[in-house]
Amino acid sequence: MSLIGIVATVWLGITGQLGLYIHPRYFAFSIIMAVVAAAVVIVSFALSPGDEHAGHEHETGHKRFWAGASSVVIAASAVALLVLPPTTLTTTTLEQRDLNGSAAALTEEASAKLTGGDASKFSVKDWASLLRQGAGVEFYAGKKAQLTGFVTPDQDDPENVFYVARFVVSHCVVDAQPVGVPVYRPGWQDEFPLDSWVGVSGGLTANPSVASSEGIVIIPEAVAAVDQPQQPYVY
């Protein structure tokens, strides 16, 4: 089991997919610790005592049972970690967490920096943070967003509004928090499947939807399906 986990970690690092699970700042540390762990496991195998033959038939049957069960667990782990392709977090995870909850933690200094920054370079996280500050329509007049993220519905008005969303990772996917920017696009379900990735560009203005709780939305000038980026998370 340990060797399977070690091989999976090193393989993900070599193929550039370790970022699907942990923050890039931990890449080098994880690979180094995986190599150290491999050496420890190999040494432990070499030093482990030999198997002593059981003197009773029922003990032999007991050992066979646990050996078979262990083999199933190990095979399942190998398939999960080494065979199945790595996947990103989706709406299923988002529904279990507070969308834009972490965006509310934007500091005054960071907020001021964004307010005076180049809006064309803002990420989904940046726009989500600004929207949580409660600025009026006048603030967004003339500003346009260009964003890439996965599609997830507005629970209040799923027919007309969806979020272009990403996950913000601080350490690993266990602590990943979803952020999203609402997009007013009636009938979007007919164009874009749930969790598909899209590129959205357009201006921000008052939400035409009377059902949605979002006050400001993107009125898209263009929405197009795109491939999932190599690095789907933001930091």
Beta strands, then each sheet from edge to edge (+ up, - down):
strand 1: 144-153
strand 2: 161-168
strand 3: 177-184
strand 4: 197-206
strand 5: 216-225
sheet 1: 3+ 2- 1+ 4- 5+
end
